[in-house]
């Protein structure tokens, strides 16, 4: 294991490094979260602009943004400055939303990362061995609830700033 740069974000449940975006991602982080799964600790969290991905599988016709978490193969030690994607399948989380302003979607992505790093939101279905989050579908549903609540929060629509004037 060779050392690399310090993480961009840290929390009690993990560390995260920004990785270079590609032509379709607006948020892209490499996450190490040792408590999420006993067999693999590395994950990629991305927010993808589906408008720029014509071949993407859309969960519904108006899907514009995709929140994606993939566990990474443990035998490929990731480097945030020279990242190569070696995902395990199926994906851990796939949740799509309709069109929203890009700054709102990016803000939501960063908020989700913070919640993951403090340990309040799992990114691997094995994190909870029983119950509604023990499957990828259940985990995506939980992420969807948090994404929907975050996007609808008044702070993100200028109401908070207006009330401070």
Secondary structure as the mmCIF struct_conf table of DSSP 4:
data_model
#
loop_
_struct_conf.conf_type_id
_struct_conf.id
_struct_conf.beg_label_comp_id
_struct_conf.beg_label_asym_id
_struct_conf.beg_label_seq_id
_struct_conf.end_label_comp_id
_struct_conf.end_label_asym_id
_struct_conf.end_label_seq_id
HELX_LH_PP_P HELX_LH_PP_P1 UNK A 5 UNK A 7
BEND BEND1 UNK A 8 UNK A 8
STRN STRN1 UNK A 9 UNK A 11
TURN_TY1_P TURN_TY1_P1 UNK A 12 UNK A 13
STRN STRN2 UNK A 14 UNK A 18
BEND BEND2 UNK A 23 UNK A 24
STRN STRN3 UNK A 25 UNK A 32
TURN_TY1_P TURN_TY1_P2 UNK A 34 UNK A 35
BEND BEND3 UNK A 36 UNK A 36
BEND BEND4 UNK A 38 UNK A 39
STRN STRN4 UNK A 42 UNK A 49
HELX_RH_3T_P HELX_RH_3T_P1 UNK A 50 UNK A 52
TURN_TY1_P TURN_TY1_P3 UNK A 54 UNK A 55
HELX_LH_PP_P HELX_LH_PP_P2 UNK A 56 UNK A 58
BEND BEND5 UNK A 59 UNK A 60
TURN_TY1_P TURN_TY1_P4 UNK A 61 UNK A 62
STRN STRN5 UNK A 65 UNK A 71
STRN STRN6 UNK A 72 UNK A 72
TURN_TY1_P TURN_TY1_P5 UNK A 74 UNK A 75
BEND BEND6 UNK A 76 UNK A 76
TURN_TY1_P TURN_TY1_P6 UNK A 80 UNK A 81
BEND BEND7 UNK A 82 UNK A 82
STRN STRN7 UNK A 87 UNK A 87
BEND BEND8 UNK A 89 UNK A 90
BEND BEND9 UNK A 92 UNK A 92
STRN STRN8 UNK A 93 UNK A 97
HELX_RH_AL_P HELX_RH_AL_P1 UNK A 102 UNK A 117
TURN_TY1_P TURN_TY1_P7 UNK A 118 UNK A 119
BEND BEND10 UNK A 120 UNK A 121
BEND BEND11 UNK A 123 UNK A 124
HELX_RH_3T_P HELX_RH_3T_P2 UNK A 125 UNK A 127
BEND BEND12 UNK A 128 UNK A 131
TURN_TY1_P TURN_TY1_P8 UNK A 132 UNK A 133
BEND BEND13 UNK A 134 UNK A 135
HELX_RH_AL_P HELX_RH_AL_P2 UNK A 136 UNK A 152
BEND BEND14 UNK A 153 UNK A 153
HELX_RH_3T_P HELX_RH_3T_P3 UNK A 154 UNK A 157
TURN_TY1_P TURN_TY1_P9 UNK A 158 UNK A 158
HELX_RH_AL_P HELX_RH_AL_P3 UNK A 159 UNK A 163
TURN_TY1_P TURN_TY1_P10 UNK A 164 UNK A 164
#
